Each structure stands twice: as structure tokens, then as C-alpha cells.
Amino acid sequence: MEDNQLRGYYQRCFENGEFFCLVCGAAEKKKSGKKYKDCIGLVQHSKLIVRTTNKKAHRAFGQAVCKVLGWDIHRLPTIVITGEPLGCSMEINPAQSLGEPKESAAAA
């Protein structure tokens, strides 16, 4: 699965999907880690896990998920959108990629 596909899945299915802790999966040398039904559970796991040698990796993974979804990791379990989700800011507008100038609001 490509990065853009994975990012899109997280953005579309964050409330009801199938998410795995990639840090636990890497530590256990399995194909997938612990399974969660939503991103809130996944992020809470990454923040609260205590019996692991990979605390920093878990925290970083949780922060990355929050960044992709535009959440404030310090305000969970309440979801607070902090600006534009990373996935939206990384999308390329085809007109911009061709070097065409942006239209101003005054011209419209």
C-alpha cells in the first residue's frame, strides 16, 4: 500500500476501520501489531502504554497519526482539529504542478 493510500484510509475510516499499532508489530516481529477499531483507541494506546521498551516509538507513532488527521494529541479523548490535516496540505493541485498562476479572488 502506498503512503497516499494509507493516509487516505486513515482520513476516511478514522471512526470505524481496522488499525494496527505498527510499533507493536515491529517489536513482536509480526506482520501486524495490536488491532484497534478506530484511531482514537490507537492514539490512546500509543500515549498510555507503559509496559514496553519502545515508549518513544509509540509516542512518535501516535503523534504522526494525529498530525495526519489534524488532531491535537494533548486534547484527547476530545478530538480537536488543529489547522488543516497533513494529508490535505500534501495534496498537489494539478494546475499548480504545471506552473499555472493562482487566480485571485479579485479577478473572479
C-alpha positions as CSV (number, residue, x, y, z in Angstrom):
1,M,0.0,0.0,0.0
2,E,1.4,3.4,-0.9
3,D,1.7,6.3,1.6
4,N,-1.1,8.3,-0.1
5,Q,-3.4,5.3,0.0
6,L,-2.6,4.7,3.7
7,R,-3.1,8.4,4.6
8,G,-6.4,8.4,2.7
9,Y,-7.6,5.3,4.6
10,Y,-6.8,6.9,8.0
11,Q,-8.7,10.1,6.9
12,R,-11.7,8.2,5.6
13,C,-12.1,5.5,8.2
14,F,-10.7,7.0,11.5
15,E,-14.0,6.4,13.3
16,N,-14.7,2.9,12.1
17,G,-11.9,1.0,10.5
18,E,-9.2,-1.5,11.2
19,F,-6.0,0.0,12.6
20,F,-2.9,-1.7,13.9
21,C,-0.1,-0.4,16.1
22,L,2.9,-0.7,13.8
23,V,5.3,-0.2,16.7
24,C,3.9,-3.3,18.5
25,G,4.0,-5.2,15.2
26,A,7.7,-4.3,14.7
27,A,8.6,-5.2,18.3
28,E,6.9,-8.6,18.1
29,K,8.3,-9.2,14.6
30,K,4.8,-9.9,13.3
31,K,3.1,-8.7,10.2
32,S,0.7,-6.5,12.2
33,G,0.5,-5.3,15.8
34,K,-2.4,-4.8,18.2
35,K,-5.7,-4.2,16.4
36,Y,-8.0,-1.2,17.1
37,K,-11.4,-0.3,15.6
38,D,-10.7,3.5,15.5
39,C,-7.9,6.0,15.5
40,I,-8.8,7.3,19.0
41,G,-8.1,3.9,20.5
42,L,-4.9,3.6,18.6
43,V,-3.6,7.0,19.7
44,Q,-4.7,6.4,23.3
45,H,-2.7,3.2,23.2
46,S,0.3,5.0,21.9
47,K,0.1,7.6,24.6
48,L,-0.7,5.3,27.6
49,I,1.3,2.1,27.0
50,V,3.7,1.6,29.9
51,R,5.0,-2.0,29.7
52,T,7.1,-1.7,26.6
53,T,10.7,-0.9,25.6
54,N,9.5,1.3,22.8
55,K,7.7,4.1,24.6
56,K,9.3,6.8,22.5
57,A,8.4,5.0,19.3
58,H,4.8,4.6,20.5
59,R,4.6,8.3,21.3
60,A,6.0,9.3,17.9
61,F,3.6,7.0,16.1
62,G,0.6,8.5,18.0
63,Q,1.8,12.0,17.1
64,A,2.2,11.1,13.5
65,V,-1.4,9.7,13.3
66,C,-2.6,12.9,15.0
67,K,-0.7,15.0,12.5
68,V,-2.2,13.2,9.5
69,L,-5.7,13.6,10.9
70,G,-5.1,17.2,12.1
71,W,-5.8,16.3,15.8
72,D,-4.2,17.9,18.9
73,I,-2.7,14.9,20.7
74,H,-2.7,16.8,24.0
75,R,-6.5,17.2,23.9
76,L,-7.6,13.6,23.5
77,P,-10.0,11.9,24.0
78,T,-11.8,15.0,22.7
79,I,-10.9,15.4,19.0
80,V,-9.7,18.9,18.4
81,I,-8.8,19.8,14.9
82,T,-5.6,21.9,14.8
83,G,-5.5,23.5,11.5
84,E,-5.5,21.6,8.2
85,P,-4.9,17.8,8.3
86,L,-1.4,16.9,6.9
87,G,-3.0,14.8,4.2
88,C,-4.8,17.9,2.8
89,S,-1.7,20.1,2.8
90,M,0.3,17.4,1.0
91,E,-2.1,17.1,-1.9
92,I,-0.9,18.6,-5.1
93,N,-3.3,20.7,-7.2
94,P,-2.7,19.7,-10.9
95,A,-2.9,23.3,-12.0
96,Q,-0.2,24.3,-9.5
97,S,2.0,21.5,-10.6
98,L,2.0,22.8,-14.1
99,G,3.2,26.2,-13.0
100,E,-0.1,28.0,-13.8
101,P,-0.7,31.0,-11.6
102,K,-3.4,31.0,-9.0
103,E,-6.5,33.0,-9.7
104,S,-7.0,35.8,-7.2
105,A,-10.4,36.5,-5.6
106,A,-10.5,40.0,-7.1
107,A,-10.3,38.5,-10.7
108,A,-13.4,36.4,-10.1
